[in-house]
C-alpha cells in the first residue's frame, strides 16, 4: 500500500503563493487519478483538484484559476501550486487518490492565509 506525505504548507499573507508537495512511498505511475483535498476548521474535508496520468486536471470552483495541480511520476510526487491565496483557503491540505481511499489519508500540511 502506498503511503503519502504532504509538505510545503505555512503562513502566507493574502495574495501570496505556496507550493505543496505530496511524496509517495512508491511509484504512482499506475495510479490514474491523484487528488488534493482540504479541511478547514469546523468543516468537512472537501475536494480541491485532481489530475490523471495524462496530466488532465480538474478543479473545484473555489480554486479554479488560482491553483494548479501537477504530477511528476519519475519523482513519485504530486504538487499543488497555490496563487492569489485568500483567507478562506486556510485549511489542512491532504493528497490522496481520486476518489479518495480512507487508508491513504496522511497528516496533511497546514496552510494559513492571514495578514
C-alpha positions as CSV (number, residue, x, y, z in Angstrom):
1,X,0.0,0.0,0.0
2,X,1.4,3.4,-1.0
3,X,1.9,6.0,1.7
4,X,1.6,9.7,1.1
5,X,3.4,12.6,2.9
6,X,2.3,16.2,2.4
7,X,4.6,19.2,2.8
8,X,5.1,22.8,1.9
9,X,2.4,24.4,4.0
10,X,2.9,27.5,6.1
11,X,1.7,31.0,6.9
12,X,1.3,33.4,4.0
13,X,-0.3,36.8,3.5
14,X,-3.4,37.2,1.4
15,X,-2.4,37.3,-2.3
16,X,0.6,35.2,-1.7
17,X,1.6,31.8,-3.0
18,X,2.6,28.4,-1.8
19,X,3.6,25.2,-3.4
20,X,2.5,22.0,-1.7
21,X,4.2,18.6,-2.4
22,X,2.8,15.1,-1.9
23,X,5.5,12.4,-1.9
24,X,4.5,8.8,-2.4
25,X,6.4,5.9,-0.9
26,X,6.3,4.0,-4.2
27,X,5.6,4.6,-7.8
28,X,2.4,6.5,-8.6
29,X,2.7,5.8,-12.3
30,X,0.0,3.2,-12.2
31,X,-2.4,5.4,-10.2
32,X,-4.6,7.1,-12.7
33,X,-6.1,9.9,-10.6
34,X,-4.4,11.7,-7.8
35,X,-6.1,14.5,-5.9
36,X,-5.7,17.3,-3.4
37,X,-8.3,17.9,-0.6
38,X,-8.6,20.3,2.3
39,X,-10.3,20.6,5.6
40,X,-11.0,24.0,7.2
41,X,-11.7,24.3,10.9
42,X,-15.2,23.2,11.7
43,X,-15.9,22.0,8.2
44,X,-15.8,18.7,6.3
45,X,-13.0,17.7,4.1
46,X,-13.5,18.9,0.5
47,X,-12.2,18.2,-2.9
48,X,-9.7,20.7,-4.3
49,X,-8.3,19.3,-7.5
50,X,-7.3,16.1,-9.3
51,X,-5.1,15.1,-12.1
52,X,-5.0,11.9,-14.2
53,X,-2.0,10.0,-15.5
54,X,-2.1,12.0,-18.8
55,X,-1.9,15.3,-16.9
56,X,-5.5,16.3,-17.4
57,X,-6.7,18.3,-14.4
58,X,-9.9,19.3,-12.8
59,X,-10.6,21.9,-10.0
60,X,-13.3,22.9,-7.6
61,X,-14.9,26.2,-8.5
62,X,-13.4,27.9,-5.4
63,X,-9.8,27.4,-6.6
64,X,-10.2,27.4,-10.4
65,X,-7.9,29.9,-12.0
66,X,-5.7,30.2,-8.8
67,X,-4.4,26.7,-8.1
68,X,-2.6,24.3,-10.4
69,X,-2.1,20.6,-9.8
70,X,0.7,18.7,-11.4
71,X,2.5,15.4,-11.1
72,X,6.0,14.1,-11.6
73,X,5.7,10.3,-11.9
74,X,9.5,9.9,-12.1
75,X,9.7,11.5,-8.6
76,X,6.5,9.9,-7.3
77,X,5.3,13.4,-6.4
78,X,2.1,15.4,-6.9
79,X,2.2,19.2,-6.5
80,X,-0.3,21.9,-5.8
81,X,0.7,25.4,-6.8
82,X,-1.5,27.9,-5.0
83,X,-1.5,31.5,-6.1
84,X,-3.6,34.5,-5.1
85,X,-4.3,32.9,-1.8
86,X,-7.3,34.1,0.3
87,X,-8.1,33.8,4.0
88,X,-10.8,31.2,3.1
89,X,-8.1,28.9,1.7
90,X,-6.9,28.4,5.3
91,X,-7.1,24.6,5.9
92,X,-5.1,21.4,6.3
93,X,-4.4,20.1,2.8
94,X,-4.2,16.4,2.0
95,X,-3.4,14.4,-1.0
96,X,-5.0,11.0,-1.8
97,X,-6.2,9.0,-4.8
98,X,-9.3,10.3,-6.5
99,X,-11.8,9.2,-5.4
100,X,-10.1,9.1,-2.0
101,X,-9.4,6.0,0.0
102,X,-9.7,6.1,3.7
103,X,-6.5,4.2,4.4
104,X,-4.4,6.7,2.4
105,X,-5.1,9.8,4.5
106,X,-1.9,11.2,5.9
107,X,-1.2,14.0,8.4
108,X,-1.7,16.8,5.8
109,X,0.0,20.1,5.7
110,X,-1.4,23.3,7.3
111,X,-1.9,26.3,5.2
112,X,-2.8,29.6,6.9
113,X,-3.6,32.7,5.0
114,X,-3.6,35.8,7.2
115,X,-2.2,39.2,7.4
